[in-house]
Amino acid sequence: PPPPPPPPTDPADEMPPGPDYEVERIGSDDYYLKNHEFSTWLKGTHGKHFTELMAEDARMLFEEFKEQWNAGKLPLKLYKGITVHGLR
């Protein structure tokens, strides 16, 4: 049987967090730790799959992701966390 459909998402999860949300800052060394969130952002922002990129290109794009993450500009769903199976 096919897998169940993903749960409905809250529209607020697609917006950046508000000014009262405390963003846990990340660094370049969080490349592997935040891979699911990075991959989700990469697909949504650049239309690319992580596996399509050369390592150097992925690292450069992670720097862009990191800057946006630390500025609190990404969708709230990414800050909540992404698992292999979807949202946490």
C-alpha positions in Angstrom: 0.0 0.0 0.0 1.1 3.6 -0.6 2.4 5.6 2.4 -0.1 7.7 4.2 -0.4 11.3 3.1 1.6 13.9 5.2 -0.3 15.6 7.9 -1.8 19.0 7.1 0.6 21.9 7.7 -0.1 25.0 9.6 0.1 28.0 7.2 2.1 29.9 9.9 4.8 27.2 9.5 5.5 28.6 6.1 6.3 32.1 7.5 9.4 33.2 9.3 9.2 33.1 13.1 8.1 36.3 14.8 10.4 38.7 16.6 9.8 36.9 20.0 11.1 33.6 18.6 14.6 32.8 19.8 16.6 31.3 16.9 19.2 28.8 18.0 22.2 30.0 15.9 24.1 27.5 13.8 27.6 27.5 12.3 29.3 25.9 9.4 30.1 22.9 11.5 26.3 22.2 11.7 26.3 21.1 8.1 25.5 17.5 8.9 23.3 18.2 11.9 20.9 20.4 9.9 21.0 18.4 6.7 17.3 17.6 6.7 16.4 21.3 7.2 19.0 22.4 4.6 17.8 19.9 2.1 14.2 21.0 2.5 15.3 24.7 2.1 17.4 23.8 -0.9 14.5 22.1 -2.7 12.1 24.9 -1.9 14.5 27.8 -2.6 16.7 26.5 -5.4 14.7 23.6 -6.8 17.6 21.3 -6.3 18.0 18.0 -4.4 21.0 17.8 -2.0 22.2 14.7 -3.8 22.5 16.6 -7.1 25.2 18.9 -5.8 28.9 18.7 -5.8 30.2 18.9 -2.2 31.8 22.3 -2.8 28.5 23.7 -4.1 26.5 22.2 -1.3 28.9 23.8 1.3 28.6 27.2 -0.4 24.8 27.0 -0.4 24.8 25.9 3.2 26.6 29.2 4.0 23.6 31.0 2.5 21.2 28.8 4.4 23.1 29.4 7.6 23.0 33.2 7.2 19.2 33.1 6.6 18.7 30.7 9.5 20.6 32.9 11.9 18.7 36.0 10.8 15.4 34.2 11.5 14.3 34.5 7.8 13.4 30.9 7.1 10.0 29.3 7.4 9.1 28.4 11.0 8.8 24.7 10.0 12.6 24.5 9.5 13.2 25.8 13.0 10.8 23.3 14.4 12.9 20.5 12.8 12.6 18.1 9.8 13.0 14.4 10.2 13.5 11.8 7.5 9.8 11.2 7.5 8.8 14.9 7.5 8.1 17.5 10.1 8.9 16.7 13.7 
